[in-house]
Amino acid sequence: MEIIRRCCNLIGSCCGGRQIPMILEFLQCPIRFASGLFAYVLLSTFAGPTQAETPTRLDAIVADGILRVGLTEDYRPFSFADASGKVEGIDVDMAMSLAQSLGVKLDIVKTSWSSLKSDLEANSFDIAMGGITITLDRQKVGLFSSPVFSSGKTPITRCGDEPKYETIAAIDQPGVHVIVNSGGTNERFDRAHLQKATIIQWSDNATIFDALVEGKADLMITDAVETRVQAKLHPGILCPVHPNAPFDHSELAYWMPRDPFFAAYVNQWLNLLDLSGEHQAILARWMP
């Protein structure tokens, strides 16, 4: 009781000595005391002076004046290097548009499909672009933007061989060689669906279709959009197999470290880009 009286005197002194009897009665009831103490702490937490907010990635990008965009530079039509080494494609144009909207410079950071996750976790870039498939494994370590493209896995082979590889069952046969770029969703698809066919890993996605042309494999399974682009680049040599009816369906998006403020900005930028027609214009510039 003496402790309660001391607490009462302390509170009373803070309140100018007012309402001490009421405070004493309040303190003498354990339930009301506990409830009131909780309410006091809660109110103090939310009503007290706010601490300085931790700067977000969005704040840092604007303050530094640089947007770092991770690109593999090997996936047409999203990002690829031309003969001179210049990087171009749909997501190069999109990255430039995003940087301009932020009022900052664009810095392209080269990554790879096998190192994409580790590079994101190491903070090597602010956002990864370039035809990245949304997966739950990737969602565990980062945030995706709204989808920017829909696709699905389908084969591409040398022209004339299309009827041989129309189904997974036809592909998954002894003696069939399927070439795949390492570390991405193409490899994941092949490992999940092919047990009898031979899977050939190819480290350079920029030259993988040349290997297919040269007969180093029978086919490749990749996103339907890529099969259309490569068929256009190799007319009469490489042909897609039912690109309008792929084996599965997936969505491509932009992948970011976990900053909901930056992710919200990116989604709003995408929304306004769609409304203005700029996004559609960029797609039309690069799509076959």
C-alpha positions as CSV (number, residue, x, y, z in Angstrom):
1,M,0.0,0.0,0.0
2,E,2.9,2.3,0.8
3,I,4.2,1.7,-2.7
4,I,0.9,2.6,-4.2
5,R,0.8,5.9,-2.1
6,R,4.2,6.8,-3.4
7,C,3.2,6.2,-6.9
8,C,0.1,8.3,-6.2
9,N,2.2,11.1,-4.8
10,L,4.5,11.0,-7.8
11,I,1.6,11.1,-10.3
12,G,-0.1,13.7,-8.2
13,S,3.0,15.9,-8.3
14,C,3.1,15.6,-12.0
15,C,-0.5,16.6,-12.2
16,G,-0.1,19.5,-9.8
17,G,-1.7,17.6,-6.9
18,R,-5.1,17.3,-8.6
19,Q,-7.4,14.3,-8.4
20,I,-5.2,12.3,-5.9
21,P,-8.1,10.5,-4.3
22,M,-9.4,9.3,-7.6
23,I,-5.9,8.1,-8.6
24,L,-5.5,6.3,-5.3
25,E,-8.8,4.5,-5.7
26,F,-7.8,3.6,-9.3
27,L,-4.5,2.2,-8.1
28,Q,-6.1,0.1,-5.3
29,C,-8.0,-1.9,-7.9
30,P,-5.5,-4.3,-9.5
31,I,-7.6,-4.9,-12.6
32,R,-8.2,-1.3,-13.3
33,F,-4.6,-0.5,-12.5
34,A,-3.3,-3.1,-15.0
35,S,-5.8,-2.0,-17.7
36,G,-5.1,1.7,-17.1
37,L,-1.3,1.1,-17.2
38,F,-1.7,-0.7,-20.5
39,A,-3.8,2.2,-21.9
40,Y,-1.3,4.7,-20.7
41,V,1.6,3.0,-22.4
42,L,-0.4,2.6,-25.6
43,L,-1.4,6.2,-25.6
44,S,2.1,7.3,-24.8
45,T,3.5,5.2,-27.7
46,F,1.1,6.6,-30.3
47,A,0.5,10.1,-29.0
48,G,4.1,10.9,-28.0
49,P,6.7,12.5,-30.2
50,T,7.4,10.4,-33.3
51,Q,11.0,9.2,-34.0
52,A,12.7,10.1,-37.3
53,E,11.6,7.7,-40.0
54,T,14.3,5.4,-41.5
55,P,15.0,6.4,-45.1
56,T,13.5,4.0,-47.6
57,R,15.1,2.7,-50.8
58,L,12.9,5.2,-52.7
59,D,14.4,8.0,-50.6
60,A,17.9,6.7,-51.2
61,I,17.5,6.5,-55.0
62,V,16.2,10.0,-55.2
63,A,19.0,11.3,-52.8
64,D,21.8,9.5,-54.7
65,G,20.4,10.5,-58.0
66,I,20.9,7.0,-59.5
67,L,18.6,4.1,-60.2
68,R,20.5,0.7,-60.4
69,V,18.7,-1.8,-62.7
70,G,19.8,-5.4,-62.9
71,L,19.6,-6.9,-66.4
72,T,20.9,-10.2,-67.7
73,E,21.4,-8.7,-71.2
74,D,20.8,-12.0,-72.9
75,Y,17.0,-12.4,-73.2
76,R,15.4,-10.9,-76.3
77,P,13.3,-8.9,-76.6
78,F,13.6,-7.7,-73.0
79,S,17.3,-7.0,-72.7
80,F,20.2,-7.9,-74.9
81,A,23.6,-6.6,-76.1
82,D,24.0,-5.8,-79.8
83,A,27.2,-6.4,-81.8
84,S,28.8,-3.2,-80.4
85,G,27.9,-4.2,-76.8
86,K,25.1,-1.6,-76.5
87,V,22.3,-3.0,-74.3
88,E,18.8,-2.5,-75.6
89,G,15.3,-4.0,-75.5
90,I,11.9,-3.5,-73.9
91,D,13.2,-3.3,-70.4
92,V,16.0,-1.0,-71.2
93,D,13.4,1.5,-72.5
94,M,11.3,0.8,-69.4
95,A,14.2,1.3,-67.1
96,M,15.0,4.6,-68.8
97,S,11.3,5.7,-68.3
98,L,11.4,4.7,-64.6
99,A,14.6,6.6,-64.0
100,Q,13.2,9.7,-65.8
101,S,10.1,9.5,-63.7
102,L,12.3,9.6,-60.6
103,G,14.4,12.4,-61.9
104,V,17.6,10.3,-61.6
105,K,20.3,8.7,-63.8
106,L,20.1,5.1,-65.0
107,D,22.8,2.7,-64.1
108,I,22.5,-0.8,-65.7
109,V,24.0,-3.6,-63.6
110,K,24.7,-6.8,-65.4
111,T,23.5,-9.9,-63.7
112,S,22.8,-13.5,-64.7
113,W,20.0,-16.0,-64.3
114,S,22.1,-18.1,-61.9
115,S,23.2,-15.2,-59.8
116,L,20.0,-13.1,-60.0
117,K,18.8,-14.1,-56.5
118,S,22.1,-13.6,-54.8
119,D,22.7,-10.3,-56.5
120,L,19.3,-9.1,-55.3
121,E,20.0,-10.2,-51.7
122,A,23.5,-8.5,-51.9
123,N,21.8,-5.2,-52.8
124,S,23.6,-5.1,-56.2
125,F,20.7,-3.3,-57.8
126,D,17.5,-1.5,-56.8
127,I,15.3,-3.4,-59.2
128,A,15.7,-6.4,-61.6
129,M,14.1,-6.3,-65.0
130,G,14.4,-8.2,-68.2
131,G,11.7,-10.9,-68.4
132,I,11.7,-12.2,-64.8
133,T,9.1,-14.9,-64.2
134,I,7.1,-14.5,-61.0
135,T,7.7,-17.5,-58.7
136,L,6.9,-18.1,-55.0
137,D,10.6,-18.8,-54.3
138,R,11.5,-15.4,-55.6
139,Q,8.6,-13.8,-53.7
140,K,10.1,-15.1,-50.5
141,V,13.2,-12.9,-50.8
142,G,11.8,-9.8,-52.7
143,L,8.8,-8.0,-53.9
144,F,7.3,-8.2,-57.4
145,S,5.7,-5.4,-59.3
146,S,2.4,-5.8,-61.0
147,P,2.8,-8.3,-64.0
148,V,4.0,-6.6,-67.1
149,F,3.8,-9.6,-69.5
150,S,2.1,-13.0,-69.8
151,S,3.8,-16.0,-71.3
152,G,4.4,-19.7,-70.9
153,K,6.9,-22.5,-71.7
154,T,6.9,-23.9,-75.2
155,P,9.5,-25.7,-77.4
156,I,11.6,-24.2,-80.2
157,T,13.4,-26.5,-82.6
158,R,14.8,-26.6,-86.1
159,C,12.1,-26.0,-88.7
160,G,10.6,-29.3,-89.9
161,D,11.0,-31.0,-86.5
162,E,8.0,-29.3,-84.9
163,P,5.7,-32.3,-85.1
164,K,8.2,-34.4,-83.1
165,Y,8.0,-32.2,-80.0
166,E,4.4,-31.1,-79.5
167,T,3.9,-32.7,-76.1
168,I,6.1,-33.2,-73.0
169,A,5.6,-37.0,-73.4
170,A,7.1,-36.8,-76.9
171,I,10.0,-34.7,-75.7
172,D,10.8,-36.8,-72.6
173,Q,12.2,-39.8,-74.5
174,P,15.7,-41.4,-74.5
175,G,17.8,-39.9,-77.2
176,V,16.1,-36.5,-77.2
177,H,18.5,-33.6,-76.2
178,V,17.1,-30.5,-74.6
179,I,19.3,-27.5,-74.2
180,V,18.7,-25.1,-71.4
181,N,20.3,-21.9,-69.9
182,S,21.4,-22.5,-66.3
183,G,19.7,-21.1,-63.2
184,G,16.4,-19.8,-64.5
185,T,12.8,-21.0,-64.7
186,N,13.6,-22.8,-68.0
187,E,15.9,-25.2,-66.2
188,R,13.4,-25.5,-63.4
189,F,10.7,-26.5,-65.9
190,D,13.0,-29.1,-67.6
191,R,14.1,-30.7,-64.3
192,A,10.5,-31.0,-63.1
193,H,9.1,-32.5,-66.3
194,L,11.9,-34.4,-68.1
195,Q,13.3,-37.6,-66.6
196,K,14.3,-39.7,-69.8
197,A,15.4,-36.9,-72.1
198,T,19.0,-35.6,-71.8
199,I,19.2,-32.1,-70.5
200,I,22.2,-30.1,-71.8
201,Q,23.1,-27.1,-69.7
202,W,24.4,-24.1,-71.6
203,S,26.1,-21.3,-69.7
204,D,25.7,-18.5,-72.2
205,N,22.1,-17.6,-72.9
206,A,23.1,-15.2,-75.7
207,T,24.6,-18.0,-77.8
208,I,22.2,-20.9,-76.8
209,F,20.1,-20.5,-80.0
210,D,23.2,-20.7,-82.1
211,A,24.0,-24.0,-80.5
212,L,20.5,-25.2,-81.3
213,V,21.0,-24.1,-85.0
214,E,24.3,-26.0,-85.1
215,G,22.6,-29.2,-84.0
216,K,24.1,-29.4,-80.5
217,A,20.6,-30.2,-79.2
218,D,17.2,-31.1,-80.6
219,L,15.2,-28.4,-79.0
220,M,14.9,-25.8,-76.2
221,I,11.9,-25.1,-74.0
222,T,11.6,-21.4,-73.1
223,D,9.0,-18.6,-72.9
224,A,6.8,-18.4,-75.9
225,V,7.7,-14.8,-76.5
226,E,11.3,-15.7,-76.8
227,T,10.6,-18.5,-79.3
228,R,8.8,-16.0,-81.6
229,V,11.7,-13.5,-81.4
230,Q,14.3,-16.2,-82.2
231,A,12.2,-17.6,-85.1
232,K,12.2,-14.1,-86.6
233,L,16.0,-13.9,-86.1
234,H,16.5,-17.3,-87.7
235,P,13.8,-17.5,-90.4
236,G,13.4,-20.9,-91.9
237,I,15.9,-22.4,-89.5
238,L,14.3,-22.2,-86.0
239,C,10.6,-22.6,-85.5
240,P,8.4,-22.4,-82.4
241,V,6.1,-25.2,-81.4
242,H,2.5,-24.0,-80.6
243,P,3.6,-20.7,-79.1
244,N,-0.1,-19.7,-78.8
245,A,-0.7,-22.8,-76.6
246,P,2.2,-23.1,-74.3
247,F,2.7,-26.0,-71.8
248,D,2.0,-23.7,-68.8
249,H,1.2,-20.0,-68.1
250,S,3.3,-17.5,-66.3
251,E,3.6,-13.8,-65.7
252,L,6.7,-11.7,-65.9
253,A,7.3,-8.7,-63.6
254,Y,10.0,-6.6,-62.0
255,W,11.7,-7.9,-58.9
256,M,12.8,-5.7,-56.0
257,P,14.3,-5.9,-52.6
258,R,11.8,-5.6,-49.8
259,D,10.8,-1.9,-49.7
260,P,7.1,-1.5,-50.0
261,F,7.4,2.2,-50.6
262,F,9.6,1.7,-53.7
263,A,7.4,-1.2,-54.9
264,A,4.3,1.1,-54.6
265,Y,6.0,3.8,-56.6
266,V,7.0,1.3,-59.3
267,N,3.4,0.0,-59.5
268,Q,2.0,3.5,-59.8
269,W,4.5,4.4,-62.5
270,L,3.4,1.2,-64.4
271,N,-0.2,2.2,-64.0
272,L,0.4,5.7,-65.4
273,L,2.5,4.3,-68.2
274,D,-0.4,2.0,-69.2
275,L,-2.9,4.9,-69.1
276,S,-0.7,7.1,-71.2
277,G,-0.1,4.4,-73.9
278,E,3.7,4.6,-73.4
279,H,4.0,1.0,-72.2
280,Q,2.1,-0.3,-75.3
281,A,4.4,1.8,-77.6
282,I,7.5,0.4,-76.0
283,L,6.2,-3.2,-76.5
284,A,5.3,-2.5,-80.1
285,R,8.8,-1.3,-80.8
286,W,10.4,-4.6,-79.8
287,M,7.8,-7.3,-80.2
288,P,7.9,-9.5,-83.4
